[in-house]
Amino acid sequence: MFGGERITKIIEIEGMSCGHCTKKVEMALKDLKEVKSVNISLENKNAEIVLKKEIEDDILKNLIEDLGYKVINIK
């Protein structure tokens, strides 16, 4: 590996209904300096994020909910 473990979180999101919704969430998450990459699935209603370093779940939850979506779970 490249000197560090991979931190991945899956965020279950309710309320995304189109490509515009997923793009909005993706761009907001990518703006966080801790986030390395984002993969959003409209079908599975979730976002998989790979982090450069740990970030508190509440920060992720508040960011997404401020966009108008509901976070069901973060694992």
N, CA, C and O atoms as a Maestro MAE file, in Angstrom:
{
 s_m_m2io_version
 :::
 2.0.0
}

f_m_ct {
 s_m_title
 :::
 protein
 m_atom[300] {
  # First column is atom index #
  i_m_mmod_type
  r_m_x_coord
  r_m_y_coord
  r_m_z_coord
  i_m_residue_number
  s_m_chain_name
  s_m_pdb_residue_name
  s_m_pdb_atom_name
  i_m_atomic_number
  :::
  1 25 0.834 -1.191 0.000 1 A "MET " " N  " 7
  2 3 0.000 0.000 0.000 1 A "MET " " CA " 6
  3 2 0.870 1.243 0.000 1 A "MET " " C  " 6
  4 15 2.098 1.168 0.045 1 A "MET " " O  " 8
  5 25 0.219 2.363 -0.051 2 A "PHE " " N  " 7
  6 3 0.941 3.629 -0.130 2 A "PHE " " CA " 6
  7 2 1.018 4.340 1.217 2 A "PHE " " C  " 6
  8 15 0.766 5.543 1.293 2 A "PHE " " O  " 8
  9 25 1.361 3.618 2.277 3 A "GLY " " N  " 7
  10 3 1.596 4.237 3.562 3 A "GLY " " CA " 6
  11 2 0.364 4.756 4.263 3 A "GLY " " C  " 6
  12 15 0.374 5.882 4.760 3 A "GLY " " O  " 8
  13 25 -0.690 3.980 4.319 4 A "GLY " " N  " 7
  14 3 -1.873 4.397 5.053 4 A "GLY " " CA " 6
  15 2 -3.052 3.522 4.724 4 A "GLY " " C  " 6
  16 15 -3.157 2.955 3.636 4 A "GLY " " O  " 8
  17 25 -3.934 3.428 5.693 5 A "GLU " " N  " 7
  18 3 -5.107 2.608 5.448 5 A "GLU " " CA " 6
  19 2 -6.166 3.430 4.736 5 A "GLU " " C  " 6
  20 15 -6.199 4.656 4.841 5 A "GLU " " O  " 8
  21 25 -7.004 2.754 4.030 6 A "ARG " " N  " 7
  22 3 -8.075 3.397 3.283 6 A "ARG " " CA " 6
  23 2 -9.293 3.514 4.191 6 A "ARG " " C  " 6
  24 15 -9.782 2.513 4.717 6 A "ARG " " O  " 8
  25 25 -9.773 4.723 4.371 7 A "ILE " " N  " 7
  26 3 -10.958 4.954 5.189 7 A "ILE " " CA " 6
  27 2 -12.130 5.159 4.236 7 A "ILE " " C  " 6
  28 15 -12.144 6.100 3.442 7 A "ILE " " O  " 8
  29 25 -13.104 4.272 4.325 8 A "THR " " N  " 7
  30 3 -14.285 4.353 3.469 8 A "THR " " CA " 6
  31 2 -15.529 4.444 4.337 8 A "THR " " C  " 6
  32 15 -15.650 3.754 5.349 8 A "THR " " O  " 8
  33 25 -16.444 5.298 3.929 9 A "LYS " " N  " 7
  34 3 -17.732 5.405 4.620 9 A "LYS " " CA " 6
  35 2 -18.837 5.294 3.581 9 A "LYS " " C  " 6
  36 15 -18.715 5.784 2.458 9 A "LYS " " O  " 8
  37 25 -19.917 4.637 3.983 10 A "ILE " " N  " 7
  38 3 -21.117 4.533 3.161 10 A "ILE " " CA " 6
  39 2 -22.197 5.359 3.855 10 A "ILE " " C  " 6
  40 15 -22.520 5.130 5.021 10 A "ILE " " O  " 8
  41 25 -22.745 6.318 3.124 11 A "ILE " " N  " 7
  42 3 -23.784 7.181 3.671 11 A "ILE " " CA " 6
  43 2 -25.086 6.866 2.955 11 A "ILE " " C  " 6
  44 15 -25.196 7.046 1.742 11 A "ILE " " O  " 8
  45 25 -26.078 6.391 3.713 12 A "GLU " " N  " 7
  46 3 -27.399 6.123 3.136 12 A "GLU " " CA " 6
  47 2 -28.182 7.426 3.135 12 A "GLU " " C  " 6
  48 15 -28.343 8.068 4.173 12 A "GLU " " O  " 8
  49 25 -28.672 7.813 1.947 13 A "ILE " " N  " 7
  50 3 -29.314 9.116 1.767 13 A "ILE " " CA " 6
  51 2 -30.702 8.937 1.171 13 A "ILE " " C  " 6
  52 15 -30.890 8.208 0.198 13 A "ILE " " O  " 8
  53 25 -31.666 9.615 1.774 14 A "GLU " " N  " 7
  54 3 -33.034 9.582 1.268 14 A "GLU " " CA " 6
  55 2 -33.367 10.936 0.641 14 A "GLU " " C  " 6
  56 15 -32.986 11.982 1.166 14 A "GLU " " O  " 8
  57 25 -34.072 10.907 -0.471 15 A "GLY " " N  " 7
  58 3 -34.533 12.146 -1.084 15 A "GLY " " CA " 6
  59 2 -33.882 12.480 -2.408 15 A "GLY " " C  " 6
  60 15 -34.331 13.398 -3.095 15 A "GLY " " O  " 8
  61 25 -32.836 11.761 -2.787 16 A "MET " " N  " 7
  62 3 -32.224 11.990 -4.103 16 A "MET " " CA " 6
  63 2 -33.090 11.290 -5.154 16 A "MET " " C  " 6
  64 15 -33.403 10.107 -5.022 16 A "MET " " O  " 8
  65 25 -33.474 12.035 -6.200 17 A "SER " " N  " 7
  66 3 -34.370 11.440 -7.185 17 A "SER " " CA " 6
  67 2 -33.892 11.554 -8.628 17 A "SER " " C  " 6
  68 15 -34.536 11.038 -9.542 17 A "SER " " O  " 8
  69 25 -32.751 12.237 -8.835 18 A "CYS " " N  " 7
  70 3 -32.292 12.424 -10.210 18 A "CYS " " CA " 6
  71 2 -30.779 12.660 -10.239 18 A "CYS " " C  " 6
  72 15 -30.126 12.755 -9.200 18 A "CYS " " O  " 8
  73 25 -30.252 12.749 -11.443 19 A "GLY " " N  " 7
  74 3 -28.823 12.990 -11.600 19 A "GLY " " CA " 6
  75 2 -28.377 14.324 -11.027 19 A "GLY " " C  " 6
  76 15 -27.260 14.447 -10.525 19 A "GLY " " O  " 8
  77 25 -29.251 15.327 -11.099 20 A "HIS " " N  " 7
  78 3 -28.923 16.629 -10.526 20 A "HIS " " CA " 6
  79 2 -28.720 16.515 -9.012 20 A "HIS " " C  " 6
  80 15 -27.803 17.116 -8.452 20 A "HIS " " O  " 8
  81 25 -29.594 15.733 -8.359 21 A "CYS " " N  " 7
  82 3 -29.487 15.520 -6.913 21 A "CYS " " CA " 6
  83 2 -28.143 14.877 -6.551 21 A "CYS " " C  " 6
  84 15 -27.454 15.323 -5.633 21 A "CYS " " O  " 8
  85 25 -27.790 13.830 -7.284 22 A "THR " " N  " 7
  86 3 -26.547 13.127 -6.966 22 A "THR " " CA " 6
  87 2 -25.339 14.016 -7.211 22 A "THR " " C  " 6
  88 15 -24.375 13.972 -6.447 22 A "THR " " O  " 8
  89 25 -25.377 14.821 -8.263 23 A "LYS " " N  " 7
  90 3 -24.264 15.720 -8.577 23 A "LYS " " CA " 6
  91 2 -24.102 16.774 -7.483 23 A "LYS " " C  " 6
  92 15 -22.984 17.119 -7.102 23 A "LYS " " O  " 8
  93 25 -25.218 17.276 -6.988 24 A "LYS " " N  " 7
  94 3 -25.197 18.281 -5.921 24 A "LYS " " CA " 6
  95 2 -24.520 17.723 -4.659 24 A "LYS " " C  " 6
  96 15 -23.679 18.385 -4.051 24 A "LYS " " O  " 8
  97 25 -24.899 16.500 -4.279 25 A "VAL " " N  " 7
  98 3 -24.309 15.862 -3.097 25 A "VAL " " CA " 6
  99 2 -22.832 15.556 -3.361 25 A "VAL " " C  " 6
  100 15 -21.983 15.794 -2.501 25 A "VAL " " O  " 8
  101 25 -22.531 15.035 -4.538 26 A "GLU " " N  " 7
  102 3 -21.152 14.691 -4.884 26 A "GLU " " CA " 6
  103 2 -20.234 15.914 -4.799 26 A "GLU " " C  " 6
  104 15 -19.159 15.843 -4.202 26 A "GLU " " O  " 8
  105 25 -20.648 17.016 -5.384 27 A "MET " " N  " 7
  106 3 -19.819 18.224 -5.396 27 A "MET " " CA " 6
  107 2 -19.607 18.766 -3.984 27 A "MET " " C  " 6
  108 15 -18.511 19.212 -3.646 27 A "MET " " O  " 8
  109 25 -20.647 18.728 -3.167 28 A "ALA " " N  " 7
  110 3 -20.534 19.222 -1.790 28 A "ALA " " CA " 6
  111 2 -19.553 18.371 -0.988 28 A "ALA " " C  " 6
  112 15 -18.741 18.902 -0.230 28 A "ALA " " O  " 8
  113 25 -19.628 17.050 -1.156 29 A "LEU " " N  " 7
  114 3 -18.709 16.163 -0.434 29 A "LEU " " CA " 6
  115 2 -17.275 16.334 -0.924 29 A "LEU " " C  " 6
  116 15 -16.338 16.328 -0.125 29 A "LEU " " O  " 8
  117 25 -17.105 16.485 -2.227 30 A "LYS " " N  " 7
  118 3 -15.754 16.653 -2.788 30 A "LYS " " CA " 6
  119 2 -15.090 17.956 -2.332 30 A "LYS " " C  " 6
  120 15 -13.865 18.070 -2.357 30 A "LYS " " O  " 8
  121 25 -15.889 18.924 -1.921 31 A "ASP " " N  " 7
  122 3 -15.345 20.194 -1.432 31 A "ASP " " CA " 6
  123 2 -14.681 20.059 -0.058 31 A "ASP " " C  " 6
  124 15 -13.911 20.927 0.350 31 A "ASP " " O  " 8
  125 25 -14.984 18.966 0.652 32 A "LEU " " N  " 7
  126 3 -14.355 18.748 1.958 32 A "LEU " " CA " 6
  127 2 -12.916 18.296 1.745 32 A "LEU " " C  " 6
  128 15 -12.664 17.394 0.946 32 A "LEU " " O  " 8
  129 25 -11.975 18.907 2.447 33 A "LYS " " N  " 7
  130 3 -10.560 18.592 2.241 33 A "LYS " " CA " 6
  131 2 -10.211 17.161 2.652 33 A "LYS " " C  " 6
  132 15 -9.223 16.605 2.173 33 A "LYS " " O  " 8
  133 25 -11.013 16.562 3.535 34 A "GLU " " N  " 7
  134 3 -10.748 15.192 3.984 34 A "GLU " " CA " 6
  135 2 -11.161 14.136 2.968 34 A "GLU " " C  " 6
  136 15 -10.729 12.987 3.059 34 A "GLU " " O  " 8
  137 25 -11.994 14.513 2.000 35 A "VAL " " N  " 7
  138 3 -12.556 13.557 1.046 35 A "VAL " " CA " 6
  139 2 -11.633 13.387 -0.160 35 A "VAL " " C  " 6
  140 15 -11.247 14.353 -0.817 35 A "VAL " " O  " 8
  141 25 -11.292 12.120 -0.428 36 A "LYS " " N  " 7
  142 3 -10.446 11.788 -1.574 36 A "LYS " " CA " 6
  143 2 -11.290 11.530 -2.816 36 A "LYS " " C  " 6
  144 15 -10.987 12.039 -3.895 36 A "LYS " " O  " 8
  145 25 -12.362 10.730 -2.660 37 A "SER " " N  " 7
  146 3 -13.233 10.443 -3.802 37 A "SER " " CA " 6
  147 2 -14.651 10.156 -3.323 37 A "SER " " C  " 6
  148 15 -14.884 9.809 -2.165 37 A "SER " " O  " 8
  149 25 -15.593 10.316 -4.260 38 A "VAL " " N  " 7
  150 3 -17.019 10.122 -3.968 38 A "VAL " " CA " 6
  151 2 -17.630 9.309 -5.094 38 A "VAL " " C  " 6
  152 15 -17.382 9.577 -6.269 38 A "VAL " " O  " 8
  153 25 -18.432 8.312 -4.731 39 A "ASN " " N  " 7
  154 3 -19.196 7.543 -5.711 39 A "ASN " " CA " 6
  155 2 -20.633 7.469 -5.199 39 A "ASN " " C  " 6
  156 15 -20.896 6.873 -4.155 39 A "ASN " " O  " 8
  157 25 -21.553 8.074 -5.935 40 A "ILE " " N  " 7
  158 3 -22.947 8.114 -5.500 40 A "ILE " " CA " 6
  159 2 -23.781 7.197 -6.368 40 A "ILE " " C  " 6
  160 15 -23.657 7.194 -7.592 40 A "ILE " " O  " 8
  161 25 -24.639 6.413 -5.715 41 A "SER " " N  " 7
  162 3 -25.540 5.512 -6.424 41 A "SER " " CA " 6
  163 2 -26.975 5.958 -6.168 41 A "SER " " C  " 6
  164 15 -27.472 5.866 -5.046 41 A "SER " " O  " 8
  165 25 -27.633 6.440 -7.212 42 A "LEU " " N  " 7
  166 3 -29.035 6.827 -7.101 42 A "LEU " " CA " 6
  167 2 -29.895 5.589 -6.850 42 A "LEU " " C  " 6
  168 15 -30.852 5.629 -6.077 42 A "LEU " " O  " 8
  169 25 -29.542 4.502 -7.509 43 A "GLU " " N  " 7
  170 3 -30.281 3.245 -7.363 43 A "GLU " " CA " 6
  171 2 -30.225 2.717 -5.929 43 A "GLU " " C  " 6
  172 15 -31.243 2.296 -5.380 43 A "GLU " " O  " 8
  173 25 -29.030 2.740 -5.321 44 A "ASN " " N  " 7
  174 3 -28.867 2.230 -3.952 44 A "ASN " " CA " 6
  175 2 -29.124 3.291 -2.890 44 A "ASN " " C  " 6
  176 15 -29.122 2.992 -1.696 44 A "ASN " " O  " 8
  177 25 -29.344 4.518 -3.319 45 A "LYS " " N  " 7
  178 3 -29.599 5.647 -2.425 45 A "LYS " " CA " 6
  179 2 -28.471 5.825 -1.407 45 A "LYS " " C  " 6
  180 15 -28.714 5.968 -0.209 45 A "LYS " " O  " 8
  181 25 -27.228 5.814 -1.912 46 A "ASN " " N  " 7
  182 3 -26.117 6.009 -0.992 46 A "ASN " " CA " 6
  183 2 -24.934 6.687 -1.672 46 A "ASN " " C  " 6
  184 15 -24.864 6.822 -2.894 46 A "ASN " " O  " 8
  185 25 -24.020 7.102 -0.824 47 A "ALA " " N  " 7
  186 3 -22.763 7.679 -1.290 47 A "ALA " " CA " 6
  187 2 -21.637 6.910 -0.617 47 A "ALA " " C  " 6
  188 15 -21.639 6.725 0.600 47 A "ALA " " O  " 8
  189 25 -20.681 6.467 -1.413 48 A "GLU " " N  " 7
  190 3 -19.485 5.825 -0.875 48 A "GLU " " CA " 6
  191 2 -18.366 6.844 -0.996 48 A "GLU " " C  " 6
  192 15 -18.050 7.310 -2.090 48 A "GLU " " O  " 8
  193 25 -17.774 7.182 0.134 49 A "ILE " " N  " 7
  194 3 -16.694 8.158 0.102 49 A "ILE " " CA " 6
  195 2 -15.414 7.526 0.638 49 A "ILE " " C  " 6
  196 15 -15.434 6.757 1.598 49 A "ILE " " O  " 8
  197 25 -14.313 7.867 -0.003 50 A "VAL " " N  " 7
  198 3 -12.986 7.452 0.446 50 A "VAL " " CA " 6
  199 2 -12.331 8.705 1.014 50 A "VAL " " C  " 6
  200 15 -12.289 9.752 0.369 50 A "VAL " " O  " 8
  201 25 -11.824 8.574 2.231 51 A "LEU " " N  " 7
  202 3 -11.267 9.717 2.943 51 A "LEU " " CA " 6
  203 2 -9.751 9.699 2.978 51 A "LEU " " C  " 6
  204 15 -9.134 8.635 3.023 51 A "LEU " " O  " 8
  205 25 -9.156 10.880 2.958 52 A "LYS " " N  " 7
  206 3 -7.717 11.032 3.159 52 A "LYS " " CA " 6
  207 2 -7.404 10.904 4.642 52 A "LYS " " C  " 6
  208 15 -6.359 10.381 5.029 52 A "LYS " " O  " 8
  209 25 -8.333 11.394 5.466 53 A "LYS " " N  " 7
  210 3 -8.217 11.251 6.915 53 A "LYS " " CA " 6
  211 2 -9.621 11.251 7.500 53 A "LYS " " C  " 6
  212 15 -10.578 11.665 6.846 53 A "LYS " " O  " 8
  213 25 -9.733 10.787 8.725 54 A "GLU " " N  " 7
  214 3 -11.028 10.630 9.389 54 A "GLU " " CA " 6
  215 2 -11.745 11.980 9.492 54 A "GLU " " C  " 6
  216 15 -11.121 13.027 9.664 54 A "GLU " " O  " 8
  217 25 -13.070 11.919 9.381 55 A "ILE " " N  " 7
  218 3 -13.932 13.086 9.560 55 A "ILE " " CA " 6
  219 2 -15.144 12.628 10.359 55 A "ILE " " C  " 6
  220 15 -15.610 11.499 10.198 55 A "ILE " " O  " 8
  221 25 -15.649 13.496 11.210 56 A "GLU " " N  " 7
  222 3 -16.792 13.123 12.048 56 A "GLU " " CA " 6
  223 2 -18.053 12.949 11.201 56 A "GLU " " C  " 6
  224 15 -18.303 13.705 10.262 56 A "GLU " " O  " 8
  225 25 -18.831 11.940 11.558 57 A "ASP " " N  " 7
  226 3 -20.062 11.648 10.827 57 A "ASP " " CA " 6
  227 2 -21.020 12.831 10.840 57 A "ASP " " C  " 6
  228 15 -21.715 13.070 9.853 57 A "ASP " " O  " 8
  229 25 -21.067 13.578 11.949 58 A "ASP " " N  " 7
  230 3 -21.983 14.716 12.049 58 A "ASP " " CA " 6
  231 2 -21.685 15.782 10.993 58 A "ASP " " C  " 6
  232 15 -22.606 16.437 10.505 58 A "ASP " " O  " 8
  233 25 -20.424 15.962 10.639 59 A "ILE " " N  " 7
  234 3 -20.061 16.937 9.611 59 A "ILE " " CA " 6
  235 2 -20.650 16.508 8.268 59 A "ILE " " C  " 6
  236 15 -21.219 17.322 7.539 59 A "ILE " " O  " 8
  237 25 -20.508 15.225 7.952 60 A "LEU " " N  " 7
  238 3 -21.062 14.686 6.711 60 A "LEU " " CA " 6
  239 2 -22.584 14.787 6.705 60 A "LEU " " C  " 6
  240 15 -23.188 15.221 5.723 60 A "LEU " " O  " 8
  241 25 -23.189 14.381 7.811 61 A "LYS " " N  " 7
  242 3 -24.652 14.401 7.938 61 A "LYS " " CA " 6
  243 2 -25.198 15.823 7.764 61 A "LYS " " C  " 6
  244 15 -26.132 16.043 6.993 61 A "LYS " " O  " 8
  245 25 -24.615 16.776 8.478 62 A "ASN " " N  " 7
  246 3 -25.097 18.157 8.403 62 A "ASN " " CA " 6
  247 2 -24.935 18.736 7.002 62 A "ASN " " C  " 6
  248 15 -25.812 19.453 6.522 62 A "ASN " " O  " 8
  249 25 -23.818 18.430 6.346 63 A "LEU " " N  " 7
  250 3 -23.575 18.927 4.993 63 A "LEU " " CA " 6
  251 2 -24.669 18.445 4.037 63 A "LEU " " C  " 6
  252 15 -25.230 19.233 3.276 63 A "LEU " " O  " 8
  253 25 -24.964 17.158 4.085 64 A "ILE " " N  " 7
  254 3 -25.966 16.576 3.181 64 A "ILE " " CA " 6
  255 2 -27.369 17.065 3.527 64 A "ILE " " C  " 6
  256 15 -28.159 17.372 2.635 64 A "ILE " " O  " 8
  257 25 -27.677 17.137 4.811 65 A "GLU " " N  " 7
  258 3 -29.014 17.573 5.213 65 A "GLU " " CA " 6
  259 2 -29.225 19.056 4.926 65 A "GLU " " C  " 6
  260 15 -30.358 19.477 4.691 65 A "GLU " " O  " 8
  261 25 -28.166 19.853 4.940 66 A "ASP " " N  " 7
  262 3 -28.269 21.266 4.563 66 A "ASP " " CA " 6
  263 2 -28.625 21.425 3.082 66 A "ASP " " C  " 6
  264 15 -29.145 22.462 2.671 66 A "ASP " " O  " 8
  265 25 -28.341 20.386 2.286 67 A "LEU " " N  " 7
  266 3 -28.699 20.398 0.857 67 A "LEU " " CA " 6
  267 2 -30.143 19.996 0.632 67 A "LEU " " C  " 6
  268 15 -30.656 20.114 -0.481 67 A "LEU " " O  " 8
  269 25 -30.809 19.517 1.691 68 A "GLY " " N  " 7
  270 3 -32.225 19.146 1.584 68 A "GLY " " CA " 6
  271 2 -32.507 17.659 1.531 68 A "GLY " " C  " 6
  272 15 -33.628 17.250 1.230 68 A "GLY " " O  " 8
  273 25 -31.498 16.840 1.821 69 A "TYR " " N  " 7
  274 3 -31.677 15.385 1.803 69 A "TYR " " CA " 6
  275 2 -31.579 14.842 3.223 69 A "TYR " " C  " 6
  276 15 -31.084 15.523 4.121 69 A "TYR " " O  " 8
  277 25 -32.047 13.623 3.423 70 A "LYS " " N  " 7
  278 3 -32.048 13.015 4.759 70 A "LYS " " CA " 6
  279 2 -31.009 11.905 4.806 70 A "LYS " " C  " 6
  280 15 -31.006 11.007 3.965 70 A "LYS " " O  " 8
  281 25 -30.122 11.976 5.803 71 A "VAL " " N  " 7
  282 3 -29.142 10.925 6.021 71 A "VAL " " CA " 6
  283 2 -29.774 9.885 6.936 71 A "VAL " " C  " 6
  284 15 -30.181 10.197 8.056 71 A "VAL " " O  " 8
  285 25 -29.854 8.654 6.455 72 A "ILE " " N  " 7
  286 3 -30.453 7.556 7.209 72 A "ILE " " CA " 6
  287 2 -29.423 6.874 8.088 72 A "ILE " " C  " 6
  288 15 -29.703 6.527 9.235 72 A "ILE " " O  " 8
  289 25 -28.221 6.681 7.541 73 A "ASN " " N  " 7
  290 3 -27.187 5.938 8.262 73 A "ASN " " CA " 6
  291 2 -25.819 6.241 7.654 73 A "ASN " " C  " 6
  292 15 -25.698 6.525 6.462 73 A "ASN " " O  " 8
  293 25 -24.797 6.175 8.500 74 A "ILE " " N  " 7
  294 3 -23.420 6.285 8.031 74 A "ILE " " CA " 6
  295 2 -22.658 5.112 8.628 74 A "ILE " " C  " 6
  296 15 -22.636 4.927 9.845 74 A "ILE " " O  " 8
  297 25 -22.030 4.318 7.755 75 A "LYS " " N  " 7
  298 3 -21.261 3.175 8.267 75 A "LYS " " CA " 6
  299 2 -19.898 3.118 7.615 75 A "LYS " " C  " 6
  300 15 -19.106 2.226 7.917 75 A "LYS " " O  " 8
  :::
 }
 m_bond[299] {
  # First column is bond index #
  i_m_from
  i_m_to
  i_m_order
  :::
  1 1 2 1
  2 2 3 1
  3 3 4 2
  4 3 5 1
  5 5 6 1
  6 6 7 1
  7 7 8 2
  8 7 9 1
  9 9 10 1
  10 10 11 1
  11 11 12 2
  12 11 13 1
  13 13 14 1
  14 14 15 1
  15 15 16 2
  16 15 17 1
  17 17 18 1
  18 18 19 1
  19 19 20 2
  20 19 21 1
  21 21 22 1
  22 22 23 1
  23 23 24 2
  24 23 25 1
  25 25 26 1
  26 26 27 1
  27 27 28 2
  28 27 29 1
  29 29 30 1
  30 30 31 1
  31 31 32 2
  32 31 33 1
  33 33 34 1
  34 34 35 1
  35 35 36 2
  36 35 37 1
  37 37 38 1
  38 38 39 1
  39 39 40 2
  40 39 41 1
  41 41 42 1
  42 42 43 1
  43 43 44 2
  44 43 45 1
  45 45 46 1
  46 46 47 1
  47 47 48 2
  48 47 49 1
  49 49 50 1
  50 50 51 1
  51 51 52 2
  52 51 53 1
  53 53 54 1
  54 54 55 1
  55 55 56 2
  56 55 57 1
  57 57 58 1
  58 58 59 1
  59 59 60 2
  60 59 61 1
  61 61 62 1
  62 62 63 1
  63 63 64 2
  64 63 65 1
  65 65 66 1
  66 66 67 1
  67 67 68 2
  68 67 69 1
  69 69 70 1
  70 70 71 1
  71 71 72 2
  72 71 73 1
  73 73 74 1
  74 74 75 1
  75 75 76 2
  76 75 77 1
  77 77 78 1
  78 78 79 1
  79 79 80 2
  80 79 81 1
  81 81 82 1
  82 82 83 1
  83 83 84 2
  84 83 85 1
  85 85 86 1
  86 86 87 1
  87 87 88 2
  88 87 89 1
  89 89 90 1
  90 90 91 1
  91 91 92 2
  92 91 93 1
  93 93 94 1
  94 94 95 1
  95 95 96 2
  96 95 97 1
  97 97 98 1
  98 98 99 1
  99 99 100 2
  100 99 101 1
  101 101 102 1
  102 102 103 1
  103 103 104 2
  104 103 105 1
  105 105 106 1
  106 106 107 1
  107 107 108 2
  108 107 109 1
  109 109 110 1
  110 110 111 1
  111 111 112 2
  112 111 113 1
  113 113 114 1
  114 114 115 1
  115 115 116 2
  116 115 117 1
  117 117 118 1
  118 118 119 1
  119 119 120 2
  120 119 121 1
  121 121 122 1
  122 122 123 1
  123 123 124 2
  124 123 125 1
  125 125 126 1
  126 126 127 1
  127 127 128 2
  128 127 129 1
  129 129 130 1
  130 130 131 1
  131 131 132 2
  132 131 133 1
  133 133 134 1
  134 134 135 1
  135 135 136 2
  136 135 137 1
  137 137 138 1
  138 138 139 1
  139 139 140 2
  140 139 141 1
  141 141 142 1
  142 142 143 1
  143 143 144 2
  144 143 145 1
  145 145 146 1
  146 146 147 1
  147 147 148 2
  148 147 149 1
  149 149 150 1
  150 150 151 1
  151 151 152 2
  152 151 153 1
  153 153 154 1
  154 154 155 1
  155 155 156 2
  156 155 157 1
  157 157 158 1
  158 158 159 1
  159 159 160 2
  160 159 161 1
  161 161 162 1
  162 162 163 1
  163 163 164 2
  164 163 165 1
  165 165 166 1
  166 166 167 1
  167 167 168 2
  168 167 169 1
  169 169 170 1
  170 170 171 1
  171 171 172 2
  172 171 173 1
  173 173 174 1
  174 174 175 1
  175 175 176 2
  176 175 177 1
  177 177 178 1
  178 178 179 1
  179 179 180 2
  180 179 181 1
  181 181 182 1
  182 182 183 1
  183 183 184 2
  184 183 185 1
  185 185 186 1
  186 186 187 1
  187 187 188 2
  188 187 189 1
  189 189 190 1
  190 190 191 1
  191 191 192 2
  192 191 193 1
  193 193 194 1
  194 194 195 1
  195 195 196 2
  196 195 197 1
  197 197 198 1
  198 198 199 1
  199 199 200 2
  200 199 201 1
  201 201 202 1
  202 202 203 1
  203 203 204 2
  204 203 205 1
  205 205 206 1
  206 206 207 1
  207 207 208 2
  208 207 209 1
  209 209 210 1
  210 210 211 1
  211 211 212 2
  212 211 213 1
  213 213 214 1
  214 214 215 1
  215 215 216 2
  216 215 217 1
  217 217 218 1
  218 218 219 1
  219 219 220 2
  220 219 221 1
  221 221 222 1
  222 222 223 1
  223 223 224 2
  224 223 225 1
  225 225 226 1
  226 226 227 1
  227 227 228 2
  228 227 229 1
  229 229 230 1
  230 230 231 1
  231 231 232 2
  232 231 233 1
  233 233 234 1
  234 234 235 1
  235 235 236 2
  236 235 237 1
  237 237 238 1
  238 238 239 1
  239 239 240 2
  240 239 241 1
  241 241 242 1
  242 242 243 1
  243 243 244 2
  244 243 245 1
  245 245 246 1
  246 246 247 1
  247 247 248 2
  248 247 249 1
  249 249 250 1
  250 250 251 1
  251 251 252 2
  252 251 253 1
  253 253 254 1
  254 254 255 1
  255 255 256 2
  256 255 257 1
  257 257 258 1
  258 258 259 1
  259 259 260 2
  260 259 261 1
  261 261 262 1
  262 262 263 1
  263 263 264 2
  264 263 265 1
  265 265 266 1
  266 266 267 1
  267 267 268 2
  268 267 269 1
  269 269 270 1
  270 270 271 1
  271 271 272 2
  272 271 273 1
  273 273 274 1
  274 274 275 1
  275 275 276 2
  276 275 277 1
  277 277 278 1
  278 278 279 1
  279 279 280 2
  280 279 281 1
  281 281 282 1
  282 282 283 1
  283 283 284 2
  284 283 285 1
  285 285 286 1
  286 286 287 1
  287 287 288 2
  288 287 289 1
  289 289 290 1
  290 290 291 1
  291 291 292 2
  292 291 293 1
  293 293 294 1
  294 294 295 1
  295 295 296 2
  296 295 297 1
  297 297 298 1
  298 298 299 1
  299 299 300 2
  :::
 }
}
